[in-house]
């Protein structure tokens, strides 16, 4: 049977239990053109624009 060789310290135990390493929800912002939510600094998936320019042609 596996048994720990050393006692786990309080600091190591608390670091493991902390919520610092857990993922957060992605940040979203409104597209100024179509008002859909999109990730910041990325092309809008619904209208295909970035910084006021059409980058990808999409079906309208």
CHARMM-style PDB file with segment names, atoms N, HN, CA, C and O in Angstrom:
ATOM      1  N   UNK     1       0.842  -1.177   0.000  1.00  0.00      PROA
ATOM      2  CA  UNK     1       0.000   0.000   0.000  1.00  0.00      PROA
ATOM      3  C   UNK     1       0.892   1.246   0.000  1.00  0.00      PROA
ATOM      4  O   UNK     1       1.880   1.299   0.732  1.00  0.00      PROA
ATOM      5  N   UNK     2       0.551   2.236  -0.809  1.00  0.00      PROA
ATOM      6  HN  UNK     2      -0.251   2.192  -1.404  1.00  0.00      PROA
ATOM      7  CA  UNK     2       1.360   3.447  -0.906  1.00  0.00      PROA
ATOM      8  C   UNK     2       1.099   4.357   0.288  1.00  0.00      PROA
ATOM      9  O   UNK     2      -0.042   4.673   0.624  1.00  0.00      PROA
ATOM     10  N   UNK     3       2.198   4.765   0.916  1.00  0.00      PROA
ATOM     11  HN  UNK     3       3.125   4.508   0.643  1.00  0.00      PROA
ATOM     12  CA  UNK     3       2.117   5.633   2.084  1.00  0.00      PROA
ATOM     13  C   UNK     3       3.038   6.811   1.845  1.00  0.00      PROA
ATOM     14  O   UNK     3       4.153   6.613   1.365  1.00  0.00      PROA
ATOM     15  N   UNK     4       2.613   8.058   2.166  1.00  0.00      PROA
ATOM     16  HN  UNK     4       1.707   8.219   2.556  1.00  0.00      PROA
ATOM     17  CA  UNK     4       3.502   9.212   1.981  1.00  0.00      PROA
ATOM     18  C   UNK     4       4.762   9.079   2.830  1.00  0.00      PROA
ATOM     19  O   UNK     4       4.698   8.661   3.986  1.00  0.00      PROA
ATOM     20  N   UNK     5       5.903   9.434   2.253  1.00  0.00      PROA
ATOM     21  HN  UNK     5       5.955   9.774   1.313  1.00  0.00      PROA
ATOM     22  CA  UNK     5       7.161   9.332   2.981  1.00  0.00      PROA
ATOM     23  C   UNK     5       7.331  10.483   3.957  1.00  0.00      PROA
ATOM     24  O   UNK     5       7.901  10.310   5.035  1.00  0.00      PROA
ATOM     25  N   UNK     6       6.831  11.673   3.579  1.00  0.00      PROA
ATOM     26  HN  UNK     6       6.368  11.814   2.704  1.00  0.00      PROA
ATOM     27  CA  UNK     6       6.943  12.856   4.425  1.00  0.00      PROA
ATOM     28  C   UNK     6       5.577  13.518   4.576  1.00  0.00      PROA
ATOM     29  O   UNK     6       4.695  13.368   3.730  1.00  0.00      PROA
ATOM     30  N   UNK     7       5.431  14.245   5.664  1.00  0.00      PROA
ATOM     31  HN  UNK     7       6.148  14.367   6.351  1.00  0.00      PROA
ATOM     32  CA  UNK     7       4.190  14.994   5.895  1.00  0.00      PROA
ATOM     33  C   UNK     7       4.111  16.153   4.903  1.00  0.00      PROA
ATOM     34  O   UNK     7       5.101  16.855   4.693  1.00  0.00      PROA
ATOM     35  N   UNK     8       2.959  16.356   4.302  1.00  0.00      PROA
ATOM     36  HN  UNK     8       2.156  15.785   4.473  1.00  0.00      PROA
ATOM     37  CA  UNK     8       2.763  17.494   3.410  1.00  0.00      PROA
ATOM     38  C   UNK     8       2.649  18.758   4.253  1.00  0.00      PROA
ATOM     39  O   UNK     8       1.832  18.834   5.170  1.00  0.00      PROA
ATOM     40  N   UNK     9       3.480  19.749   3.930  1.00  0.00      PROA
ATOM     41  HN  UNK     9       4.144  19.687   3.185  1.00  0.00      PROA
ATOM     42  CA  UNK     9       3.495  20.978   4.728  1.00  0.00      PROA
ATOM     43  C   UNK     9       2.208  21.775   4.507  1.00  0.00      PROA
ATOM     44  O   UNK     9       1.498  21.582   3.520  1.00  0.00      PROA
ATOM     45  N   UNK    10       1.933  22.666   5.444  1.00  0.00      PROA
ATOM     46  HN  UNK    10       2.510  22.823   6.245  1.00  0.00      PROA
ATOM     47  CA  UNK    10       0.729  23.501   5.336  1.00  0.00      PROA
ATOM     48  C   UNK    10       0.803  24.410   4.117  1.00  0.00      PROA
ATOM     49  O   UNK    10      -0.210  24.666   3.466  1.00  0.00      PROA
ATOM     50  N   UNK    11       1.995  24.895   3.810  1.00  0.00      PROA
ATOM     51  HN  UNK    11       2.818  24.687   4.339  1.00  0.00      PROA
ATOM     52  CA  UNK    11       2.144  25.784   2.653  1.00  0.00      PROA
ATOM     53  C   UNK    11       1.853  25.031   1.349  1.00  0.00      PROA
ATOM     54  O   UNK    11       1.150  25.541   0.477  1.00  0.00      PROA
ATOM     55  N   UNK    12       2.396  23.824   1.225  1.00  0.00      PROA
ATOM     56  HN  UNK    12       2.967  23.410   1.933  1.00  0.00      PROA
ATOM     57  CA  UNK    12       2.161  23.036   0.009  1.00  0.00      PROA
ATOM     58  C   UNK    12       0.696  22.651  -0.110  1.00  0.00      PROA
ATOM     59  O   UNK    12       0.125  22.699  -1.200  1.00  0.00      PROA
ATOM     60  N   UNK    13       0.091  22.274   0.992  1.00  0.00      PROA
ATOM     61  HN  UNK    13       0.554  22.236   1.878  1.00  0.00      PROA
ATOM     62  CA  UNK    13      -1.327  21.911   0.996  1.00  0.00      PROA
ATOM     63  C   UNK    13      -2.194  23.104   0.602  1.00  0.00      PROA
ATOM     64  O   UNK    13      -3.119  22.960  -0.198  1.00  0.00      PROA
ATOM     65  N   UNK    14      -1.901  24.280   1.158  1.00  0.00      PROA
ATOM     66  HN  UNK    14      -1.150  24.396   1.808  1.00  0.00      PROA
ATOM     67  CA  UNK    14      -2.710  25.457   0.875  1.00  0.00      PROA
ATOM     68  C   UNK    14      -2.498  25.974  -0.546  1.00  0.00      PROA
ATOM     69  O   UNK    14      -3.423  26.514  -1.153  1.00  0.00      PROA
ATOM     70  N   UNK    15      -1.287  25.812  -1.079  1.00  0.00      PROA
ATOM     71  HN  UNK    15      -0.535  25.373  -0.586  1.00  0.00      PROA
ATOM     72  CA  UNK    15      -1.051  26.192  -2.476  1.00  0.00      PROA
ATOM     73  C   UNK    15      -1.891  25.336  -3.415  1.00  0.00      PROA
ATOM     74  O   UNK    15      -2.433  25.834  -4.402  1.00  0.00      PROA
ATOM     75  N   UNK    16      -1.996  24.060  -3.106  1.00  0.00      PROA
ATOM     76  HN  UNK    16      -1.556  23.656  -2.305  1.00  0.00      PROA
ATOM     77  CA  UNK    16      -2.799  23.172  -3.937  1.00  0.00      PROA
ATOM     78  C   UNK    16      -4.273  23.520  -3.849  1.00  0.00      PROA
ATOM     79  O   UNK    16      -4.990  23.425  -4.846  1.00  0.00      PROA
ATOM     80  N   UNK    17      -4.730  23.916  -2.691  1.00  0.00      PROA
ATOM     81  HN  UNK    17      -4.148  23.993  -1.882  1.00  0.00      PROA
ATOM     82  CA  UNK    17      -6.147  24.221  -2.494  1.00  0.00      PROA
ATOM     83  C   UNK    17      -6.536  25.614  -2.962  1.00  0.00      PROA
ATOM     84  O   UNK    17      -7.726  25.911  -3.067  1.00  0.00      PROA
ATOM     85  N   UNK    18      -5.571  26.472  -3.243  1.00  0.00      PROA
ATOM     86  HN  UNK    18      -4.604  26.231  -3.158  1.00  0.00      PROA
ATOM     87  CA  UNK    18      -5.894  27.846  -3.632  1.00  0.00      PROA
ATOM     88  C   UNK    18      -6.550  27.855  -5.008  1.00  0.00      PROA
ATOM     89  O   UNK    18      -6.379  26.925  -5.796  1.00  0.00      PROA
ATOM     90  N   UNK    19      -7.281  28.889  -5.277  1.00  0.00      PROA
ATOM     91  HN  UNK    19      -7.419  29.645  -4.636  1.00  0.00      PROA
ATOM     92  CA  UNK    19      -8.006  28.979  -6.546  1.00  0.00      PROA
ATOM     93  C   UNK    19      -7.271  29.854  -7.553  1.00  0.00      PROA
ATOM     94  O   UNK    19      -7.868  30.272  -8.545  1.00  0.00      PROA
ATOM     95  N   UNK    20      -5.996  30.143  -7.327  1.00  0.00      PROA
ATOM     96  HN  UNK    20      -5.511  29.804  -6.522  1.00  0.00      PROA
ATOM     97  CA  UNK    20      -5.236  31.007  -8.224  1.00  0.00      PROA
ATOM     98  C   UNK    20      -5.052  30.359  -9.589  1.00  0.00      PROA
ATOM     99  O   UNK    20      -5.096  31.048 -10.608  1.00  0.00      PROA
ATOM    100  N   UNK    21      -4.849  29.053  -9.625  1.00  0.00      PROA
ATOM    101  HN  UNK    21      -4.813  28.493  -8.798  1.00  0.00      PROA
ATOM    102  CA  UNK    21      -4.518  28.367 -10.875  1.00  0.00      PROA
ATOM    103  C   UNK    21      -5.740  28.015 -11.700  1.00  0.00      PROA
ATOM    104  O   UNK    21      -5.600  27.554 -12.832  1.00  0.00      PROA
ATOM    105  N   UNK    22      -6.951  28.221 -11.158  1.00  0.00      PROA
ATOM    106  HN  UNK    22      -7.065  28.596 -10.238  1.00  0.00      PROA
ATOM    107  CA  UNK    22      -8.160  27.837 -11.882  1.00  0.00      PROA
ATOM    108  C   UNK    22      -8.450  28.825 -13.009  1.00  0.00      PROA
ATOM    109  O   UNK    22      -8.159  30.015 -12.889  1.00  0.00      PROA
ATOM    110  N   UNK    23      -9.017  28.334 -14.086  1.00  0.00      PROA
ATOM    111  HN  UNK    23      -9.254  27.367 -14.184  1.00  0.00      PROA
ATOM    112  CA  UNK    23      -9.286  29.156 -15.257  1.00  0.00      PROA
ATOM    113  C   UNK    23     -10.465  30.094 -15.016  1.00  0.00      PROA
ATOM    114  O   UNK    23     -11.407  29.764 -14.295  1.00  0.00      PROA
ATOM    115  N   UNK    24     -10.390  31.271 -15.635  1.00  0.00      PROA
ATOM    116  HN  UNK    24      -9.625  31.539 -16.220  1.00  0.00      PROA
ATOM    117  CA  UNK    24     -11.477  32.237 -15.587  1.00  0.00      PROA
ATOM    118  C   UNK    24     -12.245  32.188 -16.905  1.00  0.00      PROA
ATOM    119  O   UNK    24     -11.774  31.639 -17.901  1.00  0.00      PROA
ATOM    120  N   UNK    25     -13.412  32.763 -16.883  1.00  0.00      PROA
ATOM    121  HN  UNK    25     -13.795  33.209 -16.074  1.00  0.00      PROA
ATOM    122  CA  UNK    25     -14.194  32.857 -18.114  1.00  0.00      PROA
ATOM    123  C   UNK    25     -13.498  33.833 -19.060  1.00  0.00      PROA
ATOM    124  O   UNK    25     -12.906  34.806 -18.594  1.00  0.00      PROA
ATOM    125  N   UNK    26     -13.551  33.605 -20.379  1.00  0.00      PROA
ATOM    126  HN  UNK    26     -14.033  32.814 -20.758  1.00  0.00      PROA
ATOM    127  CA  UNK    26     -12.876  34.511 -21.305  1.00  0.00      PROA
ATOM    128  C   UNK    26     -13.527  35.890 -21.318  1.00  0.00      PROA
ATOM    129  O   UNK    26     -14.739  36.024 -21.150  1.00  0.00      PROA
ATOM    130  N   UNK    27     -12.698  36.907 -21.520  1.00  0.00      PROA
ATOM    131  HN  UNK    27     -11.713  36.797 -21.656  1.00  0.00      PROA
ATOM    132  CA  UNK    27     -13.188  38.282 -21.589  1.00  0.00      PROA
ATOM    133  C   UNK    27     -13.878  38.499 -22.932  1.00  0.00      PROA
ATOM    134  O   UNK    27     -13.379  38.067 -23.971  1.00  0.00      PROA
ATOM    135  N   UNK    28     -15.019  39.167 -22.906  1.00  0.00      PROA
ATOM    136  HN  UNK    28     -15.425  39.518 -22.062  1.00  0.00      PROA
ATOM    137  CA  UNK    28     -15.758  39.449 -24.123  1.00  0.00      PROA
ATOM    138  C   UNK    28     -16.019  40.936 -24.226  1.00  0.00      PROA
ATOM    139  O   UNK    28     -16.148  41.621 -23.212  1.00  0.00      PROA
ATOM    140  N   UNK    29     -16.097  41.437 -25.444  1.00  0.00      PROA
ATOM    141  HN  UNK    29     -15.992  40.881 -26.269  1.00  0.00      PROA
ATOM    142  CA  UNK    29     -16.459  42.837 -25.685  1.00  0.00      PROA
ATOM    143  C   UNK    29     -17.395  42.889 -26.876  1.00  0.00      PROA
ATOM    144  O   UNK    29     -17.474  41.948 -27.665  1.00  0.00      PROA
ATOM    145  N   UNK    30     -18.105  44.004 -26.995  1.00  0.00      PROA
ATOM    146  HN  UNK    30     -18.042  44.769 -26.354  1.00  0.00      PROA
ATOM    147  CA  UNK    30     -19.057  44.173 -28.089  1.00  0.00      PROA
ATOM    148  C   UNK    30     -18.338  44.613 -29.357  1.00  0.00      PROA
ATOM    149  O   UNK    30     -17.464  45.478 -29.317  1.00  0.00      PROA
ATOM    150  N   UNK    31     -18.709  44.015 -30.469  1.00  0.00      PROA
ATOM    151  HN  UNK    31     -19.419  43.312 -30.500  1.00  0.00      PROA
ATOM    152  CA  UNK    31     -18.193  44.438 -31.768  1.00  0.00      PROA
ATOM    153  C   UNK    31     -18.841  45.783 -32.106  1.00  0.00      PROA
ATOM    154  O   UNK    31     -20.064  45.899 -32.027  1.00  0.00      PROA
ATOM    155  N   UNK    32     -18.061  46.801 -32.480  1.00  0.00      PROA
ATOM    156  HN  UNK    32     -17.067  46.707 -32.545  1.00  0.00      PROA
ATOM    157  CA  UNK    32     -18.665  48.102 -32.789  1.00  0.00      PROA
ATOM    158  C   UNK    32     -19.518  48.086 -34.059  1.00  0.00      PROA
ATOM    159  O   UNK    32     -20.360  48.966 -34.243  1.00  0.00      PROA
ATOM    160  N   UNK    33     -19.316  47.106 -34.929  1.00  0.00      PROA
ATOM    161  HN  UNK    33     -18.632  46.391 -34.779  1.00  0.00      PROA
ATOM    162  CA  UNK    33     -20.054  47.054 -36.185  1.00  0.00      PROA
ATOM    163  C   UNK    33     -21.393  46.334 -36.031  1.00  0.00      PROA
ATOM    164  O   UNK    33     -22.437  46.893 -36.368  1.00  0.00      PROA
ATOM    165  N   UNK    34     -21.373  45.100 -35.524  1.00  0.00      PROA
ATOM    166  HN  UNK    34     -20.525  44.646 -35.250  1.00  0.00      PROA
ATOM    167  CA  UNK    34     -22.595  44.293 -35.490  1.00  0.00      PROA
ATOM    168  C   UNK    34     -23.160  44.106 -34.083  1.00  0.00      PROA
ATOM    169  O   UNK    34     -24.218  43.497 -33.922  1.00  0.00      PROA
ATOM    170  N   UNK    35     -22.467  44.623 -33.055  1.00  0.00      PROA
ATOM    171  HN  UNK    35     -21.608  45.117 -33.185  1.00  0.00      PROA
ATOM    172  CA  UNK    35     -22.918  44.558 -31.654  1.00  0.00      PROA
ATOM    173  C   UNK    35     -22.996  43.133 -31.103  1.00  0.00      PROA
ATOM    174  O   UNK    35     -23.719  42.882 -30.139  1.00  0.00      PROA
ATOM    175  N   UNK    36     -22.255  42.197 -31.707  1.00  0.00      PROA
ATOM    176  HN  UNK    36     -21.667  42.400 -32.490  1.00  0.00      PROA
ATOM    177  CA  UNK    36     -22.159  40.833 -31.175  1.00  0.00      PROA
ATOM    178  C   UNK    36     -20.954  40.776 -30.241  1.00  0.00      PROA
ATOM    179  O   UNK    36     -20.028  41.577 -30.366  1.00  0.00      PROA
ATOM    180  N   UNK    37     -20.969  39.837 -29.314  1.00  0.00      PROA
ATOM    181  HN  UNK    37     -21.722  39.186 -29.212  1.00  0.00      PROA
ATOM    182  CA  UNK    37     -19.837  39.667 -28.414  1.00  0.00      PROA
ATOM    183  C   UNK    37     -18.704  38.946 -29.132  1.00  0.00      PROA
ATOM    184  O   UNK    37     -18.933  38.010 -29.898  1.00  0.00      PROA
ATOM    185  N   UNK    38     -17.458  39.402 -28.868  1.00  0.00      PROA
ATOM    186  HN  UNK    38     -17.272  40.162 -28.245  1.00  0.00      PROA
ATOM    187  CA  UNK    38     -16.281  38.796 -29.465  1.00  0.00      PROA
ATOM    188  C   UNK    38     -15.135  38.910 -28.484  1.00  0.00      PROA
ATOM    189  O   UNK    38     -15.198  39.699 -27.541  1.00  0.00      PROA
ATOM    190  N   UNK    39     -14.077  38.121 -28.700  1.00  0.00      PROA
ATOM    191  HN  UNK    39     -14.026  37.480 -29.466  1.00  0.00      PROA
ATOM    192  CA  UNK    39     -12.880  38.205 -27.878  1.00  0.00      PROA
ATOM    193  C   UNK    39     -12.114  39.472 -28.251  1.00  0.00      PROA
ATOM    194  O   UNK    39     -12.106  39.843 -29.424  1.00  0.00      PROA
ATOM    195  N   UNK    40     -11.480  40.142 -27.311  1.00  0.00      PROA
ATOM    196  HN  UNK    40     -11.487  39.840 -26.357  1.00  0.00      PROA
ATOM    197  CA  UNK    40     -10.735  41.355 -27.649  1.00  0.00      PROA
ATOM    198  C   UNK    40      -9.515  41.052 -28.525  1.00  0.00      PROA
ATOM    199  O   UNK    40      -8.896  39.997 -28.388  1.00  0.00      PROA
ATOM    200  N   UNK    41      -9.177  41.969 -29.413  1.00  0.00      PROA
ATOM    201  HN  UNK    41      -9.679  42.826 -29.524  1.00  0.00      PROA
ATOM    202  CA  UNK    41      -8.033  41.901 -30.319  1.00  0.00      PROA
ATOM    203  C   UNK    41      -8.140  40.727 -31.285  1.00  0.00      PROA
ATOM    204  O   UNK    41      -7.128  40.139 -31.665  1.00  0.00      PROA
ATOM    205  N   UNK    42      -9.357  40.387 -31.680  1.00  0.00      PROA
ATOM    206  HN  UNK    42     -10.180  40.865 -31.371  1.00  0.00      PROA
ATOM    207  CA  UNK    42      -9.570  39.308 -32.639  1.00  0.00      PROA
ATOM    208  C   UNK    42     -10.628  39.725 -33.654  1.00  0.00      PROA
ATOM    209  O   UNK    42     -11.418  40.634 -33.399  1.00  0.00      PROA
ATOM    210  N   UNK    43     -10.638  39.067 -34.788  1.00  0.00      PROA
ATOM    211  HN  UNK    43      -9.996  38.328 -34.995  1.00  0.00      PROA
ATOM    212  CA  UNK    43     -11.634  39.335 -35.825  1.00  0.00      PROA
ATOM    213  C   UNK    43     -12.993  38.891 -35.303  1.00  0.00      PROA
ATOM    214  O   UNK    43     -13.105  37.848 -34.659  1.00  0.00      PROA
ATOM    215  N   UNK    44     -14.027  39.681 -35.580  1.00  0.00      PROA
ATOM    216  HN  UNK    44     -13.937  40.528 -36.103  1.00  0.00      PROA
ATOM    217  CA  UNK    44     -15.382  39.330 -35.172  1.00  0.00      PROA
ATOM    218  C   UNK    44     -15.846  38.124 -35.984  1.00  0.00      PROA
ATOM    219  O   UNK    44     -15.823  38.176 -37.214  1.00  0.00      PROA
ATOM    220  N   UNK    45     -16.263  37.046 -35.334  1.00  0.00      PROA
ATOM    221  HN  UNK    45     -16.282  37.004 -34.336  1.00  0.00      PROA
ATOM    222  CA  UNK    45     -16.672  35.859 -36.099  1.00  0.00      PROA
ATOM    223  C   UNK    45     -17.981  36.034 -36.847  1.00  0.00      PROA
ATOM    224  O   UNK    45     -18.244  35.298 -37.798  1.00  0.00      PROA
ATOM    225  N   UNK    46     -18.812  36.994 -36.441  1.00  0.00      PROA
ATOM    226  HN  UNK    46     -18.598  37.592 -35.668  1.00  0.00      PROA
ATOM    227  CA  UNK    46     -20.105  37.131 -37.104  1.00  0.00      PROA
ATOM    228  C   UNK    46     -20.050  38.070 -38.307  1.00  0.00      PROA
ATOM    229  O   UNK    46     -20.694  37.800 -39.321  1.00  0.00      PROA
ATOM    230  N   UNK    47     -19.289  39.176 -38.215  1.00  0.00      PROA
ATOM    231  HN  UNK    47     -18.766  39.395 -37.391  1.00  0.00      PROA
ATOM    232  CA  UNK    47     -19.259  40.110 -39.356  1.00  0.00      PROA
ATOM    233  C   UNK    47     -17.915  40.133 -40.072  1.00  0.00      PROA
ATOM    234  O   UNK    47     -17.835  40.656 -41.184  1.00  0.00      PROA
ATOM    235  N   UNK    48     -16.849  39.584 -39.476  1.00  0.00      PROA
ATOM    236  HN  UNK    48     -16.913  39.159 -38.573  1.00  0.00      PROA
ATOM    237  CA  UNK    48     -15.559  39.494 -40.144  1.00  0.00      PROA
ATOM    238  C   UNK    48     -14.764  40.784 -40.165  1.00  0.00      PROA
ATOM    239  O   UNK    48     -13.880  40.937 -41.007  1.00  0.00      PROA
ATOM    240  N   UNK    49     -15.047  41.716 -39.270  1.00  0.00      PROA
ATOM    241  HN  UNK    49     -15.766  41.591 -38.586  1.00  0.00      PROA
ATOM    242  CA  UNK    49     -14.329  42.981 -39.249  1.00  0.00      PROA
ATOM    243  C   UNK    49     -13.382  43.053 -38.067  1.00  0.00      PROA
ATOM    244  O   UNK    49     -13.607  42.441 -37.022  1.00  0.00      PROA
ATOM    245  N   UNK    50     -12.297  43.832 -38.263  1.00  0.00      PROA
ATOM    246  HN  UNK    50     -12.114  44.329 -39.112  1.00  0.00      PROA
ATOM    247  CA  UNK    50     -11.338  44.105 -37.203  1.00  0.00      PROA
ATOM    248  C   UNK    50     -10.862  45.526 -37.364  1.00  0.00      PROA
ATOM    249  O   UNK    50     -10.351  45.893 -38.421  1.00  0.00      PROA
ATOM    250  N   UNK    51     -11.022  46.331 -36.334  1.00  0.00      PROA
ATOM    251  HN  UNK    51     -11.438  46.033 -35.475  1.00  0.00      PROA
ATOM    252  CA  UNK    51     -10.645  47.748 -36.330  1.00  0.00      PROA
ATOM    253  C   UNK    51     -11.270  48.507 -37.492  1.00  0.00      PROA
ATOM    254  O   UNK    51     -10.614  49.334 -38.125  1.00  0.00      PROA
ATOM    255  N   UNK    52     -12.543  48.226 -37.773  1.00  0.00      PROA
ATOM    256  HN  UNK    52     -13.076  47.554 -37.259  1.00  0.00      PROA
ATOM    257  CA  UNK    52     -13.272  48.960 -38.795  1.00  0.00      PROA
ATOM    258  C   UNK    52     -13.023  48.506 -40.214  1.00  0.00      PROA
ATOM    259  O   UNK    52     -13.608  49.066 -41.141  1.00  0.00      PROA
ATOM    260  N   UNK    53     -12.166  47.499 -40.422  1.00  0.00      PROA
ATOM    261  HN  UNK    53     -11.691  47.044 -39.669  1.00  0.00      PROA
ATOM    262  CA  UNK    53     -11.880  47.017 -41.770  1.00  0.00      PROA
ATOM    263  C   UNK    53     -12.434  45.615 -41.914  1.00  0.00      PROA
ATOM    264  O   UNK    53     -12.404  44.823 -40.972  1.00  0.00      PROA
ATOM    265  N   UNK    54     -12.947  45.310 -43.115  1.00  0.00      PROA
ATOM    266  HN  UNK    54     -12.971  45.954 -43.880  1.00  0.00      PROA
ATOM    267  CA  UNK    54     -13.429  43.968 -43.395  1.00  0.00      PROA
ATOM    268  C   UNK    54     -12.234  43.083 -43.717  1.00  0.00      PROA
ATOM    269  O   UNK    54     -11.521  43.319 -44.693  1.00  0.00      PROA
ATOM    270  N   UNK    55     -12.020  42.069 -42.895  1.00  0.00      PROA
ATOM    271  HN  UNK    55     -12.599  41.878 -42.102  1.00  0.00      PROA
ATOM    272  CA  UNK    55     -10.886  41.171 -43.046  1.00  0.00      PROA
ATOM    273  C   UNK    55     -11.323  39.868 -43.703  1.00  0.00      PROA
ATOM    274  O   UNK    55     -10.636  39.335 -44.574  1.00  0.00      PROA
ATOM    275  N   UNK    56     -12.479  39.364 -43.270  1.00  0.00      PROA
ATOM    276  HN  UNK    56     -13.037  39.797 -42.562  1.00  0.00      PROA
ATOM    277  CA  UNK    56     -13.022  38.127 -43.813  1.00  0.00      PROA
ATOM    278  C   UNK    56     -14.408  38.427 -44.371  1.00  0.00      PROA
ATOM    279  O   UNK    56     -15.242  39.027 -43.692  1.00  0.00      PROA
ATOM    280  N   UNK    57     -14.649  38.007 -45.604  1.00  0.00      PROA
ATOM    281  HN  UNK    57     -13.972  37.520 -46.156  1.00  0.00      PROA
ATOM    282  CA  UNK    57     -15.988  38.170 -46.173  1.00  0.00      PROA
ATOM    283  C   UNK    57     -16.897  37.081 -45.638  1.00  0.00      PROA
ATOM    284  O   UNK    57     -16.585  35.895 -45.735  1.00  0.00      PROA
ATOM    285  N   UNK    58     -18.030  37.493 -45.070  1.00  0.00      PROA
ATOM    286  HN  UNK    58     -18.283  38.457 -44.992  1.00  0.00      PROA
ATOM    287  CA  UNK    58     -18.995  36.532 -44.525  1.00  0.00      PROA
ATOM    288  C   UNK    58     -20.321  36.682 -45.243  1.00  0.00      PROA
ATOM    289  O   UNK    58     -20.593  37.713 -45.859  1.00  0.00      PROA
ATOM    290  N   UNK    59     -21.140  35.654 -45.160  1.00  0.00      PROA
ATOM    291  HN  UNK    59     -20.919  34.817 -44.660  1.00  0.00      PROA
ATOM    292  CA  UNK    59     -22.468  35.709 -45.746  1.00  0.00      PROA
ATOM    293  C   UNK    59     -23.323  36.672 -44.929  1.00  0.00      PROA
ATOM    294  O   UNK    59     -23.424  36.531 -43.710  1.00  0.00      PROA
ATOM    295  N   UNK    60     -23.932  37.637 -45.584  1.00  0.00      PROA
ATOM    296  HN  UNK    60     -23.850  37.751 -46.574  1.00  0.00      PROA
ATOM    297  CA  UNK    60     -24.735  38.633 -44.864  1.00  0.00      PROA
ATOM    298  C   UNK    60     -26.204  38.287 -44.909  1.00  0.00      PROA
ATOM    299  OT1 UNK    60     -27.027  39.016 -44.355  1.00  0.00      PROA
TER     300      UNK     60
END
